[in-house]
Amino acid sequence: MNSKLKNKTQIDKKSMSRQEEFKKYVEDQQLIEQFSDLFVTLYDKKMPQKQDADRLVKDFFCPKQIAQMRDSIENYKKENEQLKKQINDMKQKIKLVKDNSTKRKVQQSQNYYQN
């Protein structure tokens, strides 16, 4: 019976820990304010159309994440362009080295046969 009490206590502690984590998340993400804003807007608009509801959800629940994702996308696009440029530069260098190597081999073979 004592072990059952310990298990229940451990489960209660885990549950309390999860609740505390969730509370912290709600506070950090300012979800209560966002919900309040959303409900006030919905109340003011009476019955929004489906498109309006979709827009409201996007506007109120993830503006930070959307902005961060847009920034990330822009950064990835810039990085991609830079990497493409580097690849092209490297391809040109490789071609130059191959051309020079071929020229050198031709000259060496010509010199060999001339001597």
C-alpha positions as CSV (number, residue, x, y, z in Angstrom):
1,M,0.0,0.0,0.0
2,N,2.9,2.3,0.7
3,S,4.2,1.8,-2.8
4,K,0.8,2.8,-4.3
5,L,1.0,6.0,-2.3
6,K,4.5,6.7,-3.6
7,N,3.4,6.1,-7.2
8,K,0.4,8.4,-6.8
9,T,2.7,11.0,-5.3
10,Q,5.1,10.7,-8.3
11,I,2.3,10.9,-10.8
12,D,1.0,14.0,-9.0
13,K,4.4,15.6,-9.1
14,K,4.7,14.9,-12.9
15,S,1.3,16.3,-13.5
16,M,2.0,19.4,-11.4
17,S,5.3,19.8,-13.4
18,R,3.4,19.6,-16.7
19,Q,0.8,22.1,-15.5
20,E,3.6,24.5,-14.5
21,E,5.3,24.1,-17.8
22,F,2.0,24.7,-19.6
23,K,1.3,27.8,-17.5
24,K,4.7,29.1,-18.3
25,Y,4.2,28.5,-22.0
26,V,0.8,30.3,-21.9
27,E,2.4,33.3,-20.1
28,D,5.5,33.4,-22.4
29,Q,3.4,33.2,-25.6
30,Q,0.8,35.7,-24.2
31,L,-2.0,33.4,-25.2
32,I,-4.5,34.8,-22.8
33,E,-4.1,38.3,-24.3
34,Q,-4.4,36.8,-27.8
35,F,-7.5,34.8,-26.9
36,S,-9.0,37.9,-25.4
37,D,-8.3,40.0,-28.4
38,L,-9.7,37.3,-30.7
39,F,-12.9,36.9,-28.7
40,V,-13.4,40.7,-28.6
41,T,-12.9,41.0,-32.3
42,L,-15.3,38.1,-33.0
43,Y,-17.8,39.6,-30.7
44,D,-17.5,43.0,-32.4
45,K,-17.8,41.4,-35.9
46,K,-20.8,39.3,-34.9
47,M,-20.7,36.4,-37.3
48,P,-17.5,36.4,-39.4
49,Q,-17.3,34.7,-42.7
50,K,-15.1,31.6,-43.0
51,Q,-12.3,33.5,-44.6
52,D,-12.4,36.1,-41.9
53,A,-12.2,33.5,-39.2
54,D,-9.2,31.9,-40.9
55,R,-7.5,35.3,-41.2
56,L,-8.4,36.1,-37.5
57,V,-6.8,32.8,-36.4
58,K,-3.7,33.5,-38.3
59,D,-3.5,37.1,-37.2
60,F,-4.1,36.5,-33.6
61,F,-2.4,33.1,-32.9
62,C,0.8,33.3,-34.8
63,P,1.9,36.7,-35.9
64,K,5.3,36.3,-34.3
65,Q,5.8,32.8,-35.8
66,I,4.7,34.0,-39.2
67,A,7.1,36.9,-39.1
68,Q,9.9,34.7,-37.9
69,M,9.2,32.2,-40.7
70,R,9.1,34.9,-43.3
71,D,12.5,36.2,-42.0
72,S,13.9,32.7,-42.1
73,I,12.6,32.2,-45.6
74,E,14.3,35.4,-46.8
75,N,17.5,34.5,-45.1
76,Y,17.4,31.0,-46.7
77,K,16.8,32.6,-50.1
78,K,19.8,34.9,-49.7
79,E,21.9,32.0,-48.4
80,N,20.8,29.9,-51.4
81,E,21.7,32.6,-53.8
82,Q,25.1,33.0,-52.2
83,L,25.7,29.2,-52.3
84,K,24.6,29.1,-56.0
85,K,27.2,31.8,-56.7
86,Q,29.9,29.9,-54.9
87,I,29.0,26.8,-56.8
88,N,29.3,28.7,-60.1
89,D,32.6,30.2,-59.1
90,M,33.9,26.8,-58.1
91,K,32.8,25.3,-61.4
92,Q,34.6,28.1,-63.3
93,K,37.8,27.5,-61.2
94,I,37.5,23.7,-61.9
95,K,37.1,24.4,-65.6
96,L,40.1,26.7,-65.6
97,V,42.3,24.2,-63.7
98,K,41.2,21.4,-66.2
99,D,41.9,23.7,-69.1
100,N,45.3,24.7,-67.8
101,S,46.1,21.1,-67.0
102,T,45.2,20.0,-70.5
103,K,47.3,22.8,-72.0
104,R,50.2,21.8,-69.8
105,K,49.9,18.2,-70.9
106,V,49.8,19.2,-74.5
107,Q,52.8,21.4,-74.1
108,Q,54.7,18.7,-72.3
109,S,53.9,16.1,-75.0
110,Q,54.9,18.6,-77.7
111,N,58.2,19.3,-75.8
112,Y,58.8,15.6,-75.4
113,Y,58.4,14.9,-79.1
114,Q,60.5,18.0,-80.1
115,N,63.4,16.8,-78.1
